[in-house]
Amino acid sequence: MTIVNTFFIIDETQNISPDDIKSIVTRAGKGSKFVFLGDPTQIDNPQLNEKYNGLVYLSEKMKDVPLAWQVSLSENESVRSQLAKLAAKIL
């Protein structure tokens, strides 16, 4: 299926496999835009990890591609509560 003239925001992309990311992006038709969000340090899928997941795969493969842009935020720019930070660290 080709998806045309659609704006997608896909969150939690770190929990999607590289194969699933490919399936999503390769369905982009004319006029479609995709925004992929995620935090590679917060993996919920036991088959993935910080280095092997859809977000990291997409980021690395699309690096320097003129049709793709990437924005990475530092920990200071992506503010979460102290509880969220602690939970991400110890859980």
C-alpha positions as a printed NumPy array, in Angstrom:
array([[ 0.   ,  0.   ,  0.   ],
       [ 1.274,  3.472, -0.834],
       [ 0.363,  6.263,  1.581],
       [ 0.089,  9.686, -0.098],
       [-0.346, 13.225,  1.226],
       [-0.267, 12.149,  4.868],
       [ 1.672, 13.482,  7.85 ],
       [ 2.62 , 10.757, 10.32 ],
       [ 4.056, 11.102, 13.813],
       [ 5.281,  7.75 , 15.084],
       [ 6.339,  7.701, 18.731],
       [ 8.271,  5.048, 20.648],
       [10.194,  4.114, 17.504],
       [12.925,  2.55 , 19.63 ],
       [10.479, -0.327, 20.255],
       [10.038, -1.073, 16.547],
       [12.344, -3.473, 14.731],
       [14.487, -2.339, 11.804],
       [12.325, -4.485,  9.493],
       [ 9.175, -2.725, 10.714],
       [10.75 ,  0.703, 10.176],
       [11.622, -0.289,  6.62 ],
       [ 8.03 , -1.447,  6.056],
       [ 6.716,  1.922,  7.243],
       [ 9.112,  4.178,  5.315],
       [ 8.9  ,  2.251,  2.041],
       [ 5.159,  2.923,  1.892],
       [ 5.668,  6.679,  1.667],
       [ 3.96 ,  8.107, -1.37 ],
       [ 4.099, 11.556, -2.892],
       [ 3.434, 14.289, -0.353],
       [ 3.787, 12.083,  2.724],
       [ 5.969, 13.092,  5.66 ],
       [ 7.076, 10.984,  8.603],
       [ 8.293, 12.088, 12.024],
       [ 9.848,  9.317, 14.098],
       [10.262,  9.908, 17.827],
       [11.903,  7.852, 20.526],
       [14.571,  7.374, 23.134],
       [17.011,  4.543, 22.371],
       [17.754,  4.157, 26.079],
       [14.148,  3.203, 26.879],
       [13.6  , -0.129, 25.183],
       [10.494, -2.124, 26.146],
       [10.865, -4.819, 23.494],
       [13.059, -7.696, 24.775],
       [14.224, -8.465, 21.222],
       [15.767, -4.987, 20.821],
       [18.474, -3.001, 22.591],
       [20.05 ,  0.485, 22.553],
       [22.111, -0.307, 19.47 ],
       [19.638, -2.523, 17.594],
       [16.197, -0.948, 17.186],
       [14.182,  0.862, 14.538],
       [15.059,  4.374, 15.683],
       [18.824,  3.817, 15.689],
       [18.68 ,  1.814, 12.447],
       [16.706,  4.533, 10.65 ],
       [18.942,  7.271, 12.027],
       [22.128,  5.557, 10.883],
       [20.869,  4.481,  7.459],
       [19.333,  7.868,  6.599],
       [22.28 ,  9.925,  7.831],
       [23.442, 12.331,  5.102],
       [20.395, 11.567,  2.913],
       [19.116, 14.909,  1.557],
       [15.446, 13.885,  1.933],
       [15.797, 13.145,  5.656],
       [16.514, 15.387,  8.635],
       [17.391, 14.46 , 12.177],
       [17.157, 16.362, 15.436],
       [18.722, 14.867, 18.548],
       [18.083, 16.324, 21.958],
       [20.47 , 16.097, 24.882],
       [19.254, 15.053, 28.314],
       [19.148, 18.729, 29.323],
       [16.938, 19.621, 26.344],
       [14.48 , 16.775, 26.918],
       [13.211, 17.494, 30.398],
       [11.548, 14.732, 32.373],
       [10.616, 14.532, 36.002],
       [13.082, 13.233, 38.571],
       [10.822, 10.204, 39.016],
       [10.915,  9.428, 35.271],
       [14.709,  9.763, 35.204],
       [15.084,  7.499, 38.222],
       [12.674,  4.912, 36.823],
       [14.513,  4.835, 33.482],
       [17.746,  4.25 , 35.335],
       [16.745,  1.555, 37.833],
       [13.8  , -0.291, 36.273]])
